[in-house]
Amino acid sequence: MKRILRRRVAREAARLLYYGLSGEYKQAKEEAARRLGVKALPNNFEVAVELDRWASDVEGGDREKLLVDLRREALTVMRRLKAFHPRLIGSVWRGTARKGSDIDIEVFCHEREAVINEVEKAYHITRLEHASKTDEGKTERYFHALFNLPSGHEVEVAIKGLERLSERRKCEVYGDFIVGVTLSQLGKLLVENPHKRFIPKER
């Protein structure tokens, strides 16, 4: 029974996230449980699974085309930033991108101005800001640049110190390590298996 309740809450949380009624997993789970009048809370992985299913139910076959389009656009951006060890992460790397998903790329260098200058040669940066993220008591700080592609898709480039290139960190949603794909790996992926997903098996 508890498993069924968790699934119901996960499904409702996924709906809230998909339609932008909640911005974060924790908020979505708590709101879903409140709406359903239950106390059982699913973990982030369970919500991610339901969100993936929800997106596929709503978007159908268009979702696969979107994923390939986003990966191709990511490749173009990463080629421009190839001097800064670009790595594609987020939903476009995972293969779970859906309508409204942005392209998340992280780069590594000593001088962030060099990255910004390179981006500005081809794109209009809409926002530059410091950001931080705390996970398991550890706070990660970085600088990021956001801009839109001609297609309308948004790109977020996280600029990190070169010393963090080999850093490994866990994903707060799936619980595995965020590996991502490099420029060469993405190019190969688009040729050999453009729809490949990088998510652990459902627990």
Phi, psi and omega in degrees: 000317181298322180296321179295318180296319178298321180294320179296317179294319179298319180295317179292321177298321178297319178298316180298319179291318183299318183268009176073020179277346172220143184262341183227156182300313182301313179298317181296318180295316181294319179292320179297316179296320179296316181295325182271352178070035179232166181253348182290125179246126177285165174274172183298325180299315181297321178292319180299320179298315180291324178295321178297316179295318181299314181298320179293321179297321184280317189265342177058219183293340179297335183292323179293320178295319179300317181301313180295318178300316181295321179293323177294319178293322177299320179299318180298314179295317182294328176298321179293328183258022187299336180287350186246026176053053183295146179220128178276128178230196176071197187293332180289322172293311184301325186095013181252014181302146179221177179306128181094353179292145175258174179258119181257121179232137173246141179232161185226126181197171178273329183239108183293335179298330179295321178293313181300317180297320180293318178298317185291347176291336185235337186226158176264112179288127182266337181203138174233128182198158173280146179219157177214152181216129181251128180219125181054041176081357181253126182260126178256125179245140180202174179244137179226153180241133180241139178204161180253142176274164178305332179288345184099348179289141181268144177240135173241119179253115177270123183259117184236160180295148182299331181293348181262008183301322182263007181293139177245135178220151183274149177275128182285348178266306186265343177082358178261185178275142177280106184263312182070184176228143178279177179301311181294322179293322179293318178300317179294320180299317182293335177276316189268323185201073188296343180259007184302141179249145179240071178227144179291163180293148181297133182270000000 
